[in-house]
Amino acid sequence: MAQGERRPGKGAVDRSEGFGERLLGVLLDRAHEMPPQLIGALIAEEVARIGGRDVSILLQDYAQLLLVPLSGPGLTVGDPEDIGDSHAGTAFLRESAVEVPEAGGVRMYLPLLDGSDQVGVMALTLDTVDDDDRRLLRRLAGLVADMLVTKNSYTDQFFMARRRGPMSLAAEIQWSLLPPLAMSVPQVAVAGILEPVYDIAGDSFDYALNDDILHVAMVDAMGHALDAATMATVAVGAYRHARRASIDLAEIYAFMDRAIAEQFGPDHFVTAQMMRLDITTGHLQWVNAGHPAPLLIRDNRVVQRLTGPTTLPVGFGGEQPRISAQTLQRGDRVLCFTDGVIEEHEAGGVEFGEDHFVRCVDRIGQSEEGVRGMLRRLSHALRQERGGSTSDDATLFLIDWRGGAADHLAVLE
């Protein structure tokens, strides 16, 4: 027996490479050196190995209205797909594959999920589809999503595909600051959306899941354009820095307050809301520094405004804030929003108002969609009811607490 050769034993594991491993392995082996513009060509070649053709990669646009095709060698480029009214959109919103029989084959739409953030959809056509195809393509779509997210960090190609109009410098800064727009684990899911998409300035949000604690912050910097974007950037940076120091919410507020005051002076401020949710118990804590009270949604209806002591906006040197608390029930949702959502005026009309907003939330909530689908529908419904315009920054952020545990995901079956 040659040196280094393994002796076959009673419990020996077959390590030979099967078809599926070879298919996915090519992507893994080449991914670290693959230029972004060649991803499409490699994916098309991989799909062709299982008899597929007409491959399209569709990315969500910034307004969350369309899935727009990514161009490149090997990819089929057609018209953008409406998220709310297309097979691709259904796969995207439901996070599950959609199969559409066509003349000469089956058109498949597979959601591209990375950490449950919906990157987009991969579409392709097969002559026939069986369970082996479905399993392999689901895994291939997951790997493609990972590649797109990784390559996104050092190319503008994907940003440019998603952009459907000119974007202001302030909006460019804000979009580069944001975390993924959605995140989901068994115990909790979150989603956020900002408007006006191409001219957002002072609004932003941030979140992180550290062990069993979900950290969330929303900020709204005074003013407009670049000044507001700069202030929001400092506020979010200060929040992240303080959060990573593992200090409590009152201390985080104080740190952010000093950062804004020292950088911009006494005449500038940022309204903010910082939260912590224990995803195992549902215990929610928050500090409100000038934001509207969040809404508690239970059984698809708003049941309570999460009011409590408020403190001065960040930058005004407020006293140590009192921390509010609420214990959630499984299935509860918490909807946070900035004042631009309720202070908007219809043309020639009165202020939109919080009561009107609550009625819209109740109506949209009956759809029983996931957090991203509900938030997207709510945002678009609000825009329509405001006459299609948004003159001020308007941000929504939704938390869906489910409870339970995720330990089973670390156990191989």
Summary of the structure (lengths in Angstrom):
residues: 413
radius of gyration: 23.6
end to end distance: 33.8
largest distance: 88.5
contacts: 1362
relative contact order: 0.10
helix: 34%
strand: 28%
